[in-house]
Amino acid sequence: MILEKVVHHAPSLGSRTIEKIVLASGELAKHRQRVTTDAGREVGINLPHGSHLHDGDVLYLDDRVAIVVEQAEEELLRIHPRTPEEFGFMGYQVGNLHRAAMIDHHGIAVLYDKAIEALARRHHVPCERTPGKFVPAQNQGHSH
């Protein structure tokens, strides 16, 4: 089975059997890949170039079955700056290392990276390893 689009605004899934495709954050950005649902069904994903999958996207829907994307939890490094200076410093360092990040008023989260963890600890910025779904800020891209 080849899945070529995301079913937008799907109706309630009701009593359909739900087959999950569990993908890590990096796999959500791949528009073409072969995967296996949690029910063992092999499917190909062939979306338009530039497509990006999201947690909860419905890729297939009929009267009996729905195939739904579930984002996997991954090991994150959550950085908890205490001051604006720490926030700016760690944000700069994460960006300088070209790492994607989730940023909110609580702090910065990146996919676990021992170099960033060591940097935070060396500068006494609180951080912790924790599982979670990684949904980074949108990348605007750049070049050097």
Phi and psi in radians as a Rosetta constraint file:
Dihedral C 1 N 2 CA 2 C 2 CIRCULARHARMONIC -1.910 0.35
Dihedral N 2 CA 2 C 2 N 3 CIRCULARHARMONIC 2.186 0.35
Dihedral C 2 N 3 CA 3 C 3 CIRCULARHARMONIC -1.801 0.35
Dihedral N 3 CA 3 C 3 N 4 CIRCULARHARMONIC 2.110 0.35
Dihedral C 3 N 4 CA 4 C 4 CIRCULARHARMONIC -2.038 0.35
Dihedral N 4 CA 4 C 4 N 5 CIRCULARHARMONIC 0.081 0.35
Dihedral C 4 N 5 CA 5 C 5 CIRCULARHARMONIC -2.763 0.35
Dihedral N 5 CA 5 C 5 N 6 CIRCULARHARMONIC 2.809 0.35
Dihedral C 5 N 6 CA 6 C 6 CIRCULARHARMONIC -1.611 0.35
Dihedral N 6 CA 6 C 6 N 7 CIRCULARHARMONIC 2.258 0.35
Dihedral C 6 N 7 CA 7 C 7 CIRCULARHARMONIC -1.374 0.35
Dihedral N 7 CA 7 C 7 N 8 CIRCULARHARMONIC 1.828 0.35
Dihedral C 7 N 8 CA 8 C 8 CIRCULARHARMONIC -1.406 0.35
Dihedral N 8 CA 8 C 8 N 9 CIRCULARHARMONIC 2.583 0.35
Dihedral C 8 N 9 CA 9 C 9 CIRCULARHARMONIC 0.894 0.35
Dihedral N 9 CA 9 C 9 N 10 CIRCULARHARMONIC 0.795 0.35
Dihedral C 9 N 10 CA 10 C 10 CIRCULARHARMONIC -1.094 0.35
Dihedral N 10 CA 10 C 10 N 11 CIRCULARHARMONIC 2.484 0.35
Dihedral C 10 N 11 CA 11 C 11 CIRCULARHARMONIC -1.159 0.35
Dihedral N 11 CA 11 C 11 N 12 CIRCULARHARMONIC 3.024 0.35
Dihedral C 11 N 12 CA 12 C 12 CIRCULARHARMONIC -0.882 0.35
Dihedral N 12 CA 12 C 12 N 13 CIRCULARHARMONIC 2.421 0.35
Dihedral C 12 N 13 CA 13 C 13 CIRCULARHARMONIC -1.329 0.35
Dihedral N 13 CA 13 C 13 N 14 CIRCULARHARMONIC -0.202 0.35
Dihedral C 13 N 14 CA 14 C 14 CIRCULARHARMONIC 0.877 0.35
Dihedral N 14 CA 14 C 14 N 15 CIRCULARHARMONIC -2.280 0.35
Dihedral C 14 N 15 CA 15 C 15 CIRCULARHARMONIC -1.641 0.35
Dihedral N 15 CA 15 C 15 N 16 CIRCULARHARMONIC 0.219 0.35
Dihedral C 15 N 16 CA 16 C 16 CIRCULARHARMONIC -1.104 0.35
Dihedral N 16 CA 16 C 16 N 17 CIRCULARHARMONIC 2.620 0.35
Dihedral C 16 N 17 CA 17 C 17 CIRCULARHARMONIC -1.286 0.35
Dihedral N 17 CA 17 C 17 N 18 CIRCULARHARMONIC 2.250 0.35
Dihedral C 17 N 18 CA 18 C 18 CIRCULARHARMONIC -1.777 0.35
Dihedral N 18 CA 18 C 18 N 19 CIRCULARHARMONIC 2.118 0.35
Dihedral C 18 N 19 CA 19 C 19 CIRCULARHARMONIC -1.825 0.35
Dihedral N 19 CA 19 C 19 N 20 CIRCULARHARMONIC 2.230 0.35
Dihedral C 19 N 20 CA 20 C 20 CIRCULARHARMONIC -1.741 0.35
Dihedral N 20 CA 20 C 20 N 21 CIRCULARHARMONIC 2.464 0.35
Dihedral C 20 N 21 CA 21 C 21 CIRCULARHARMONIC -1.923 0.35
Dihedral N 21 CA 21 C 21 N 22 CIRCULARHARMONIC 1.925 0.35
Dihedral C 21 N 22 CA 22 C 22 CIRCULARHARMONIC -1.635 0.35
Dihedral N 22 CA 22 C 22 N 23 CIRCULARHARMONIC 2.117 0.35
Dihedral C 22 N 23 CA 23 C 23 CIRCULARHARMONIC -2.232 0.35
Dihedral N 23 CA 23 C 23 N 24 CIRCULARHARMONIC 2.448 0.35
Dihedral C 23 N 24 CA 24 C 24 CIRCULARHARMONIC -1.314 0.35
Dihedral N 24 CA 24 C 24 N 25 CIRCULARHARMONIC 2.881 0.35
Dihedral C 24 N 25 CA 25 C 25 CIRCULARHARMONIC -0.974 0.35
Dihedral N 25 CA 25 C 25 N 26 CIRCULARHARMONIC -0.709 0.35
Dihedral C 25 N 26 CA 26 C 26 CIRCULARHARMONIC -1.164 0.35
Dihedral N 26 CA 26 C 26 N 27 CIRCULARHARMONIC -0.522 0.35
Dihedral C 26 N 27 CA 27 C 27 CIRCULARHARMONIC -1.337 0.35
Dihedral N 27 CA 27 C 27 N 28 CIRCULARHARMONIC -0.395 0.35
Dihedral C 27 N 28 CA 28 C 28 CIRCULARHARMONIC -1.127 0.35
Dihedral N 28 CA 28 C 28 N 29 CIRCULARHARMONIC -0.446 0.35
Dihedral C 28 N 29 CA 29 C 29 CIRCULARHARMONIC -1.516 0.35
Dihedral N 29 CA 29 C 29 N 30 CIRCULARHARMONIC -0.126 0.35
Dihedral C 29 N 30 CA 30 C 30 CIRCULARHARMONIC -1.457 0.35
Dihedral N 30 CA 30 C 30 N 31 CIRCULARHARMONIC 2.104 0.35
Dihedral C 30 N 31 CA 31 C 31 CIRCULARHARMONIC -1.467 0.35
Dihedral N 31 CA 31 C 31 N 32 CIRCULARHARMONIC -0.244 0.35
Dihedral C 31 N 32 CA 32 C 32 CIRCULARHARMONIC -2.356 0.35
Dihedral N 32 CA 32 C 32 N 33 CIRCULARHARMONIC 2.094 0.35
Dihedral C 32 N 33 CA 33 C 33 CIRCULARHARMONIC -2.880 0.35
Dihedral N 33 CA 33 C 33 N 34 CIRCULARHARMONIC 2.784 0.35
Dihedral C 33 N 34 CA 34 C 34 CIRCULARHARMONIC -1.884 0.35
Dihedral N 34 CA 34 C 34 N 35 CIRCULARHARMONIC 2.280 0.35
Dihedral C 34 N 35 CA 35 C 35 CIRCULARHARMONIC -2.401 0.35
Dihedral N 35 CA 35 C 35 N 36 CIRCULARHARMONIC 2.956 0.35
Dihedral C 35 N 36 CA 36 C 36 CIRCULARHARMONIC -2.188 0.35
Dihedral N 36 CA 36 C 36 N 37 CIRCULARHARMONIC 2.295 0.35
Dihedral C 36 N 37 CA 37 C 37 CIRCULARHARMONIC -1.266 0.35
Dihedral N 37 CA 37 C 37 N 38 CIRCULARHARMONIC 2.926 0.35
Dihedral C 37 N 38 CA 38 C 38 CIRCULARHARMONIC -1.179 0.35
Dihedral N 38 CA 38 C 38 N 39 CIRCULARHARMONIC -0.185 0.35
Dihedral C 38 N 39 CA 39 C 39 CIRCULARHARMONIC -1.643 0.35
Dihedral N 39 CA 39 C 39 N 40 CIRCULARHARMONIC 0.027 0.35
Dihedral C 39 N 40 CA 40 C 40 CIRCULARHARMONIC 1.591 0.35
Dihedral N 40 CA 40 C 40 N 41 CIRCULARHARMONIC 0.092 0.35
Dihedral C 40 N 41 CA 41 C 41 CIRCULARHARMONIC -1.426 0.35
Dihedral N 41 CA 41 C 41 N 42 CIRCULARHARMONIC 2.191 0.35
Dihedral C 41 N 42 CA 42 C 42 CIRCULARHARMONIC -1.475 0.35
Dihedral N 42 CA 42 C 42 N 43 CIRCULARHARMONIC 2.283 0.35
Dihedral C 42 N 43 CA 43 C 43 CIRCULARHARMONIC -2.373 0.35
Dihedral N 43 CA 43 C 43 N 44 CIRCULARHARMONIC 2.666 0.35
Dihedral C 43 N 44 CA 44 C 44 CIRCULARHARMONIC -1.816 0.35
Dihedral N 44 CA 44 C 44 N 45 CIRCULARHARMONIC 2.436 0.35
Dihedral C 44 N 45 CA 45 C 45 CIRCULARHARMONIC -1.886 0.35
Dihedral N 45 CA 45 C 45 N 46 CIRCULARHARMONIC 2.169 0.35
Dihedral C 45 N 46 CA 46 C 46 CIRCULARHARMONIC -2.401 0.35
Dihedral N 46 CA 46 C 46 N 47 CIRCULARHARMONIC 1.350 0.35
Dihedral C 46 N 47 CA 47 C 47 CIRCULARHARMONIC -1.578 0.35
Dihedral N 47 CA 47 C 47 N 48 CIRCULARHARMONIC 2.844 0.35
Dihedral C 47 N 48 CA 48 C 48 CIRCULARHARMONIC -0.993 0.35
Dihedral N 48 CA 48 C 48 N 49 CIRCULARHARMONIC 2.543 0.35
Dihedral C 48 N 49 CA 49 C 49 CIRCULARHARMONIC -0.934 0.35
Dihedral N 49 CA 49 C 49 N 50 CIRCULARHARMONIC 2.389 0.35
Dihedral C 49 N 50 CA 50 C 50 CIRCULARHARMONIC 1.566 0.35
Dihedral N 50 CA 50 C 50 N 51 CIRCULARHARMONIC -0.075 0.35
Dihedral C 50 N 51 CA 51 C 51 CIRCULARHARMONIC -1.228 0.35
Dihedral N 51 CA 51 C 51 N 52 CIRCULARHARMONIC 2.658 0.35
Dihedral C 51 N 52 CA 52 C 52 CIRCULARHARMONIC -2.410 0.35
Dihedral N 52 CA 52 C 52 N 53 CIRCULARHARMONIC 2.176 0.35
Dihedral C 52 N 53 CA 53 C 53 CIRCULARHARMONIC -1.420 0.35
Dihedral N 53 CA 53 C 53 N 54 CIRCULARHARMONIC 2.738 0.35
Dihedral C 53 N 54 CA 54 C 54 CIRCULARHARMONIC -2.334 0.35
Dihedral N 54 CA 54 C 54 N 55 CIRCULARHARMONIC 2.701 0.35
Dihedral C 54 N 55 CA 55 C 55 CIRCULARHARMONIC -0.953 0.35
Dihedral N 55 CA 55 C 55 N 56 CIRCULARHARMONIC 2.203 0.35
Dihedral C 55 N 56 CA 56 C 56 CIRCULARHARMONIC 1.650 0.35
Dihedral N 56 CA 56 C 56 N 57 CIRCULARHARMONIC -0.121 0.35
Dihedral C 56 N 57 CA 57 C 57 CIRCULARHARMONIC -1.049 0.35
Dihedral N 57 CA 57 C 57 N 58 CIRCULARHARMONIC 2.374 0.35
Dihedral C 57 N 58 CA 58 C 58 CIRCULARHARMONIC -1.714 0.35
Dihedral N 58 CA 58 C 58 N 59 CIRCULARHARMONIC 2.109 0.35
Dihedral C 58 N 59 CA 59 C 59 CIRCULARHARMONIC -1.752 0.35
Dihedral N 59 CA 59 C 59 N 60 CIRCULARHARMONIC -0.328 0.35
Dihedral C 59 N 60 CA 60 C 60 CIRCULARHARMONIC -2.652 0.35
Dihedral N 60 CA 60 C 60 N 61 CIRCULARHARMONIC 2.458 0.35
Dihedral C 60 N 61 CA 61 C 61 CIRCULARHARMONIC -2.634 0.35
Dihedral N 61 CA 61 C 61 N 62 CIRCULARHARMONIC 2.153 0.35
Dihedral C 61 N 62 CA 62 C 62 CIRCULARHARMONIC -2.361 0.35
Dihedral N 62 CA 62 C 62 N 63 CIRCULARHARMONIC -2.921 0.35
Dihedral C 62 N 63 CA 63 C 63 CIRCULARHARMONIC -1.175 0.35
Dihedral N 63 CA 63 C 63 N 64 CIRCULARHARMONIC -0.366 0.35
Dihedral C 63 N 64 CA 64 C 64 CIRCULARHARMONIC -1.994 0.35
Dihedral N 64 CA 64 C 64 N 65 CIRCULARHARMONIC -0.537 0.35
Dihedral C 64 N 65 CA 65 C 65 CIRCULARHARMONIC -2.302 0.35
Dihedral N 65 CA 65 C 65 N 66 CIRCULARHARMONIC 2.508 0.35
Dihedral C 65 N 66 CA 66 C 66 CIRCULARHARMONIC -2.213 0.35
Dihedral N 66 CA 66 C 66 N 67 CIRCULARHARMONIC 2.324 0.35
Dihedral C 66 N 67 CA 67 C 67 CIRCULARHARMONIC -1.860 0.35
Dihedral N 67 CA 67 C 67 N 68 CIRCULARHARMONIC 2.094 0.35
Dihedral C 67 N 68 CA 68 C 68 CIRCULARHARMONIC -2.182 0.35
Dihedral N 68 CA 68 C 68 N 69 CIRCULARHARMONIC 2.425 0.35
Dihedral C 68 N 69 CA 69 C 69 CIRCULARHARMONIC -1.386 0.35
Dihedral N 69 CA 69 C 69 N 70 CIRCULARHARMONIC 2.314 0.35
Dihedral C 69 N 70 CA 70 C 70 CIRCULARHARMONIC -2.168 0.35
Dihedral N 70 CA 70 C 70 N 71 CIRCULARHARMONIC 2.164 0.35
Dihedral C 70 N 71 CA 71 C 71 CIRCULARHARMONIC -1.321 0.35
Dihedral N 71 CA 71 C 71 N 72 CIRCULARHARMONIC 2.301 0.35
Dihedral C 71 N 72 CA 72 C 72 CIRCULARHARMONIC -1.285 0.35
Dihedral N 72 CA 72 C 72 N 73 CIRCULARHARMONIC 2.603 0.35
Dihedral C 72 N 73 CA 73 C 73 CIRCULARHARMONIC -1.365 0.35
Dihedral N 73 CA 73 C 73 N 74 CIRCULARHARMONIC 2.476 0.35
Dihedral C 73 N 74 CA 74 C 74 CIRCULARHARMONIC -2.258 0.35
Dihedral N 74 CA 74 C 74 N 75 CIRCULARHARMONIC 2.907 0.35
Dihedral C 74 N 75 CA 75 C 75 CIRCULARHARMONIC -1.376 0.35
Dihedral N 75 CA 75 C 75 N 76 CIRCULARHARMONIC 2.108 0.35
Dihedral C 75 N 76 CA 76 C 76 CIRCULARHARMONIC -1.937 0.35
Dihedral N 76 CA 76 C 76 N 77 CIRCULARHARMONIC 2.722 0.35
Dihedral C 76 N 77 CA 77 C 77 CIRCULARHARMONIC -1.915 0.35
Dihedral N 77 CA 77 C 77 N 78 CIRCULARHARMONIC 2.002 0.35
Dihedral C 77 N 78 CA 78 C 78 CIRCULARHARMONIC -1.748 0.35
Dihedral N 78 CA 78 C 78 N 79 CIRCULARHARMONIC 2.155 0.35
Dihedral C 78 N 79 CA 79 C 79 CIRCULARHARMONIC -1.839 0.35
Dihedral N 79 CA 79 C 79 N 80 CIRCULARHARMONIC 2.251 0.35
Dihedral C 79 N 80 CA 80 C 80 CIRCULARHARMONIC -2.033 0.35
Dihedral N 80 CA 80 C 80 N 81 CIRCULARHARMONIC 1.369 0.35
Dihedral C 80 N 81 CA 81 C 81 CIRCULARHARMONIC -1.089 0.35
Dihedral N 81 CA 81 C 81 N 82 CIRCULARHARMONIC 2.501 0.35
Dihedral C 81 N 82 CA 82 C 82 CIRCULARHARMONIC -1.704 0.35
Dihedral N 82 CA 82 C 82 N 83 CIRCULARHARMONIC -0.333 0.35
Dihedral C 82 N 83 CA 83 C 83 CIRCULARHARMONIC -2.320 0.35
Dihedral N 83 CA 83 C 83 N 84 CIRCULARHARMONIC 2.817 0.35
Dihedral C 83 N 84 CA 84 C 84 CIRCULARHARMONIC -1.033 0.35
Dihedral N 84 CA 84 C 84 N 85 CIRCULARHARMONIC -0.582 0.35
Dihedral C 84 N 85 CA 85 C 85 CIRCULARHARMONIC -1.140 0.35
Dihedral N 85 CA 85 C 85 N 86 CIRCULARHARMONIC -0.771 0.35
Dihedral C 85 N 86 CA 86 C 86 CIRCULARHARMONIC -1.116 0.35
Dihedral N 86 CA 86 C 86 N 87 CIRCULARHARMONIC -0.695 0.35
Dihedral C 86 N 87 CA 87 C 87 CIRCULARHARMONIC -1.075 0.35
Dihedral N 87 CA 87 C 87 N 88 CIRCULARHARMONIC -0.834 0.35
Dihedral C 87 N 88 CA 88 C 88 CIRCULARHARMONIC -1.106 0.35
Dihedral N 88 CA 88 C 88 N 89 CIRCULARHARMONIC -0.764 0.35
Dihedral C 88 N 89 CA 89 C 89 CIRCULARHARMONIC -1.066 0.35
Dihedral N 89 CA 89 C 89 N 90 CIRCULARHARMONIC -0.879 0.35
Dihedral C 89 N 90 CA 90 C 90 CIRCULARHARMONIC -1.213 0.35
Dihedral N 90 CA 90 C 90 N 91 CIRCULARHARMONIC -0.639 0.35
Dihedral C 90 N 91 CA 91 C 91 CIRCULARHARMONIC -1.073 0.35
Dihedral N 91 CA 91 C 91 N 92 CIRCULARHARMONIC -0.744 0.35
Dihedral C 91 N 92 CA 92 C 92 CIRCULARHARMONIC -1.073 0.35
Dihedral N 92 CA 92 C 92 N 93 CIRCULARHARMONIC -0.807 0.35
Dihedral C 92 N 93 CA 93 C 93 CIRCULARHARMONIC -1.108 0.35
Dihedral N 93 CA 93 C 93 N 94 CIRCULARHARMONIC -0.758 0.35
Dihedral C 93 N 94 CA 94 C 94 CIRCULARHARMONIC -1.077 0.35
Dihedral N 94 CA 94 C 94 N 95 CIRCULARHARMONIC -0.788 0.35
Dihedral C 94 N 95 CA 95 C 95 CIRCULARHARMONIC -1.145 0.35
Dihedral N 95 CA 95 C 95 N 96 CIRCULARHARMONIC -0.690 0.35
Dihedral C 95 N 96 CA 96 C 96 CIRCULARHARMONIC -1.110 0.35
Dihedral N 96 CA 96 C 96 N 97 CIRCULARHARMONIC -0.501 0.35
Dihedral C 96 N 97 CA 97 C 97 CIRCULARHARMONIC -1.544 0.35
Dihedral N 97 CA 97 C 97 N 98 CIRCULARHARMONIC 0.088 0.35
Dihedral C 97 N 98 CA 98 C 98 CIRCULARHARMONIC 1.032 0.35
Dihedral N 98 CA 98 C 98 N 99 CIRCULARHARMONIC 0.687 0.35
Dihedral C 98 N 99 CA 99 C 99 CIRCULARHARMONIC -1.724 0.35
Dihedral N 99 CA 99 C 99 N 100 CIRCULARHARMONIC 2.418 0.35
Dihedral C 99 N 100 CA 100 C 100 CIRCULARHARMONIC -1.211 0.35
Dihedral N 100 CA 100 C 100 N 101 CIRCULARHARMONIC 2.623 0.35
Dihedral C 100 N 101 CA 101 C 101 CIRCULARHARMONIC -2.538 0.35
Dihedral N 101 CA 101 C 101 N 102 CIRCULARHARMONIC 2.632 0.35
Dihedral C 101 N 102 CA 102 C 102 CIRCULARHARMONIC -1.784 0.35
Dihedral N 102 CA 102 C 102 N 103 CIRCULARHARMONIC 2.272 0.35
Dihedral C 102 N 103 CA 103 C 103 CIRCULARHARMONIC -2.271 0.35
Dihedral N 103 CA 103 C 103 N 104 CIRCULARHARMONIC 2.276 0.35
Dihedral C 103 N 104 CA 104 C 104 CIRCULARHARMONIC -2.577 0.35
Dihedral N 104 CA 104 C 104 N 105 CIRCULARHARMONIC -3.033 0.35
Dihedral C 104 N 105 CA 105 C 105 CIRCULARHARMONIC -1.193 0.35
Dihedral N 105 CA 105 C 105 N 106 CIRCULARHARMONIC -0.196 0.35
Dihedral C 105 N 106 CA 106 C 106 CIRCULARHARMONIC -1.504 0.35
Dihedral N 106 CA 106 C 106 N 107 CIRCULARHARMONIC -0.399 0.35
Dihedral C 106 N 107 CA 107 C 107 CIRCULARHARMONIC 2.607 0.35
Dihedral N 107 CA 107 C 107 N 108 CIRCULARHARMONIC -2.645 0.35
Dihedral C 107 N 108 CA 108 C 108 CIRCULARHARMONIC -2.170 0.35
Dihedral N 108 CA 108 C 108 N 109 CIRCULARHARMONIC 2.416 0.35
Dihedral C 108 N 109 CA 109 C 109 CIRCULARHARMONIC -2.242 0.35
Dihedral N 109 CA 109 C 109 N 110 CIRCULARHARMONIC 2.395 0.35
Dihedral C 109 N 110 CA 110 C 110 CIRCULARHARMONIC -2.302 0.35
Dihedral N 110 CA 110 C 110 N 111 CIRCULARHARMONIC 2.803 0.35
Dihedral C 110 N 111 CA 111 C 111 CIRCULARHARMONIC -1.018 0.35
Dihedral N 111 CA 111 C 111 N 112 CIRCULARHARMONIC 2.461 0.35
Dihedral C 111 N 112 CA 112 C 112 CIRCULARHARMONIC -0.881 0.35
Dihedral N 112 CA 112 C 112 N 113 CIRCULARHARMONIC 2.291 0.35
Dihedral C 112 N 113 CA 113 C 113 CIRCULARHARMONIC -2.502 0.35
Dihedral N 113 CA 113 C 113 N 114 CIRCULARHARMONIC 2.030 0.35
Dihedral C 113 N 114 CA 114 C 114 CIRCULARHARMONIC -1.148 0.35
Dihedral N 114 CA 114 C 114 N 115 CIRCULARHARMONIC -0.503 0.35
Dihedral C 114 N 115 CA 115 C 115 CIRCULARHARMONIC -1.187 0.35
Dihedral N 115 CA 115 C 115 N 116 CIRCULARHARMONIC -0.715 0.35
Dihedral C 115 N 116 CA 116 C 116 CIRCULARHARMONIC -1.218 0.35
Dihedral N 116 CA 116 C 116 N 117 CIRCULARHARMONIC -0.672 0.35
Dihedral C 116 N 117 CA 117 C 117 CIRCULARHARMONIC -1.068 0.35
Dihedral N 117 CA 117 C 117 N 118 CIRCULARHARMONIC -0.793 0.35
Dihedral C 117 N 118 CA 118 C 118 CIRCULARHARMONIC -1.088 0.35
Dihedral N 118 CA 118 C 118 N 119 CIRCULARHARMONIC -0.702 0.35
Dihedral C 118 N 119 CA 119 C 119 CIRCULARHARMONIC -1.104 0.35
Dihedral N 119 CA 119 C 119 N 120 CIRCULARHARMONIC -0.817 0.35
Dihedral C 119 N 120 CA 120 C 120 CIRCULARHARMONIC -1.056 0.35
Dihedral N 120 CA 120 C 120 N 121 CIRCULARHARMONIC -0.799 0.35
Dihedral C 120 N 121 CA 121 C 121 CIRCULARHARMONIC -1.156 0.35
Dihedral N 121 CA 121 C 121 N 122 CIRCULARHARMONIC -0.677 0.35
Dihedral C 121 N 122 CA 122 C 122 CIRCULARHARMONIC -1.076 0.35
Dihedral N 122 CA 122 C 122 N 123 CIRCULARHARMONIC -0.561 0.35
Dihedral C 122 N 123 CA 123 C 123 CIRCULARHARMONIC -1.755 0.35
Dihedral N 123 CA 123 C 123 N 124 CIRCULARHARMONIC 0.229 0.35
Dihedral C 123 N 124 CA 124 C 124 CIRCULARHARMONIC 1.033 0.35
Dihedral N 124 CA 124 C 124 N 125 CIRCULARHARMONIC 0.616 0.35
Dihedral C 124 N 125 CA 125 C 125 CIRCULARHARMONIC -1.668 0.35
Dihedral N 125 CA 125 C 125 N 126 CIRCULARHARMONIC 2.122 0.35
Dihedral C 125 N 126 CA 126 C 126 CIRCULARHARMONIC -1.016 0.35
Dihedral N 126 CA 126 C 126 N 127 CIRCULARHARMONIC 2.414 0.35
Dihedral C 126 N 127 CA 127 C 127 CIRCULARHARMONIC -2.682 0.35
Dihedral N 127 CA 127 C 127 N 128 CIRCULARHARMONIC 2.797 0.35
Dihedral C 127 N 128 CA 128 C 128 CIRCULARHARMONIC -2.631 0.35
Dihedral N 128 CA 128 C 128 N 129 CIRCULARHARMONIC 2.602 0.35
Dihedral C 128 N 129 CA 129 C 129 CIRCULARHARMONIC -1.556 0.35
Dihedral N 129 CA 129 C 129 N 130 CIRCULARHARMONIC 2.335 0.35
Dihedral C 129 N 130 CA 130 C 130 CIRCULARHARMONIC -2.716 0.35
Dihedral N 130 CA 130 C 130 N 131 CIRCULARHARMONIC 2.589 0.35
Dihedral C 130 N 131 CA 131 C 131 CIRCULARHARMONIC -1.352 0.35
Dihedral N 131 CA 131 C 131 N 132 CIRCULARHARMONIC 2.639 0.35
Dihedral C 131 N 132 CA 132 C 132 CIRCULARHARMONIC 3.107 0.35
Dihedral N 132 CA 132 C 132 N 133 CIRCULARHARMONIC 2.971 0.35
Dihedral C 132 N 133 CA 133 C 133 CIRCULARHARMONIC -1.545 0.35
Dihedral N 133 CA 133 C 133 N 134 CIRCULARHARMONIC 2.244 0.35
Dihedral C 133 N 134 CA 134 C 134 CIRCULARHARMONIC -1.680 0.35
Dihedral N 134 CA 134 C 134 N 135 CIRCULARHARMONIC 1.949 0.35
Dihedral C 134 N 135 CA 135 C 135 CIRCULARHARMONIC -2.168 0.35
Dihedral N 135 CA 135 C 135 N 136 CIRCULARHARMONIC 1.546 0.35
Dihedral C 135 N 136 CA 136 C 136 CIRCULARHARMONIC -1.261 0.35
Dihedral N 136 CA 136 C 136 N 137 CIRCULARHARMONIC 2.814 0.35
Dihedral C 136 N 137 CA 137 C 137 CIRCULARHARMONIC -1.042 0.35
Dihedral N 137 CA 137 C 137 N 138 CIRCULARHARMONIC 2.612 0.35
Dihedral C 137 N 138 CA 138 C 138 CIRCULARHARMONIC -1.096 0.35
Dihedral N 138 CA 138 C 138 N 139 CIRCULARHARMONIC 2.318 0.35
Dihedral C 138 N 139 CA 139 C 139 CIRCULARHARMONIC -1.456 0.35
Dihedral N 139 CA 139 C 139 N 140 CIRCULARHARMONIC 2.141 0.35
Dihedral C 139 N 140 CA 140 C 140 CIRCULARHARMONIC -1.524 0.35
Dihedral N 140 CA 140 C 140 N 141 CIRCULARHARMONIC -0.226 0.35
Dihedral C 140 N 141 CA 141 C 141 CIRCULARHARMONIC 1.300 0.35
Dihedral N 141 CA 141 C 141 N 142 CIRCULARHARMONIC 2.755 0.35
Dihedral C 141 N 142 CA 142 C 142 CIRCULARHARMONIC -2.928 0.35
Dihedral N 142 CA 142 C 142 N 143 CIRCULARHARMONIC 3.071 0.35
Dihedral C 142 N 143 CA 143 C 143 CIRCULARHARMONIC -2.487 0.35
Dihedral N 143 CA 143 C 143 N 144 CIRCULARHARMONIC 2.831 0.35
